[in-house]
Amino acid sequence: MAIMYLIVITTVACLLLLSYKLGRTTSSLKYTISLIAGIVSLSVVIISYFYGGLTGMGIGVVNFAIFIGAIISIIIISVSEIIKIKKAP
């Protein structure tokens, strides 16, 4: 279970850093990177159900943790943008 927390935290940190670095040049990339990571991980979760067995279940669980990390990073980016807009005069 601790590994899953580590995967989620690492995913959130990586996606936030990537969105910060790339979002400085183009603001639409802030959300795009996290959305792409979420869609890819969700599609791999769906594919893992068809793969079957313990291997498919393991792949599905790891990618579900990545999906949760992508959703958390989207929420953090959205909240920070709302706070930034409210602070601006």
C-alpha positions as CSV (number, residue, x, y, z in Angstrom):
1,M,0.0,0.0,0.0
2,A,2.9,2.3,0.7
3,I,4.1,1.8,-2.8
4,M,0.8,3.1,-4.2
5,Y,1.0,6.2,-2.1
6,L,4.5,6.7,-3.4
7,I,3.3,6.3,-7.0
8,V,0.5,8.9,-6.5
9,I,2.8,11.4,-4.8
10,T,5.5,11.0,-7.5
11,T,2.9,11.4,-10.2
12,V,1.5,14.5,-8.7
13,A,4.9,16.0,-8.2
14,C,6.1,15.2,-11.7
15,L,2.9,16.5,-13.4
16,L,3.0,19.7,-11.3
17,L,6.6,20.4,-12.2
18,L,6.0,19.6,-15.9
19,S,2.9,21.8,-16.0
20,Y,4.7,24.6,-14.3
21,K,7.7,24.5,-16.6
22,L,5.6,24.2,-19.8
23,G,2.8,26.4,-18.6
24,R,5.0,29.4,-18.4
25,T,5.3,29.5,-22.2
26,T,1.7,28.4,-23.1
27,S,-1.0,28.5,-20.5
28,S,-3.1,25.8,-22.2
29,L,-0.3,23.2,-21.6
30,K,-0.9,23.4,-17.8
31,Y,-4.0,21.3,-18.1
32,T,-3.2,19.3,-21.2
33,I,-0.3,17.3,-19.7
34,S,-2.3,16.1,-16.8
35,L,-5.3,15.3,-18.9
36,I,-3.1,13.2,-21.3
37,A,-1.6,11.3,-18.4
38,G,-5.0,10.7,-17.0
39,I,-6.5,9.5,-20.2
40,V,-3.5,7.2,-21.0
41,S,-3.5,5.6,-17.5
42,L,-7.3,5.1,-17.6
43,S,-7.0,3.4,-21.0
44,V,-4.3,1.1,-19.7
45,V,-6.5,0.3,-16.7
46,I,-9.3,-0.7,-19.1
47,I,-6.9,-2.7,-21.3
48,S,-5.6,-4.5,-18.2
49,Y,-9.0,-6.0,-17.5
50,F,-8.9,-7.7,-20.9
51,Y,-5.3,-9.0,-20.2
52,G,-6.4,-10.9,-17.1
53,G,-4.5,-12.7,-14.5
54,L,-2.3,-11.2,-11.7
55,T,-0.2,-9.4,-14.2
56,G,-3.2,-7.6,-15.6
57,M,-4.4,-6.8,-12.2
58,G,-1.1,-5.4,-11.1
59,I,-0.8,-3.2,-14.2
60,G,-4.3,-2.0,-13.6
61,V,-3.7,-1.0,-10.0
62,V,-0.5,0.8,-10.8
63,N,-2.1,2.8,-13.6
64,F,-5.1,3.5,-11.4
65,A,-2.7,5.1,-8.9
66,I,-1.2,7.2,-11.8
67,F,-4.8,8.2,-12.8
68,I,-5.5,9.3,-9.2
69,G,-2.3,11.3,-9.3
70,A,-3.2,13.0,-12.5
71,I,-6.7,14.0,-11.2
72,I,-5.1,15.4,-8.0
73,S,-2.6,17.4,-10.1
74,I,-5.5,18.8,-12.2
75,I,-7.3,19.8,-9.1
76,I,-4.2,21.5,-7.6
77,I,-3.5,23.4,-10.9
78,S,-7.1,24.6,-11.1
79,V,-7.2,25.8,-7.5
80,S,-3.9,27.6,-7.9
81,E,-5.1,29.3,-11.0
82,I,-8.4,30.4,-9.3
83,I,-6.4,31.8,-6.3
84,K,-4.0,33.6,-8.7
85,I,-6.9,35.2,-10.6
86,K,-8.6,36.3,-7.4
87,K,-5.4,37.9,-6.0
88,A,-4.8,39.9,-9.2
89,P,-6.3,43.4,-9.1
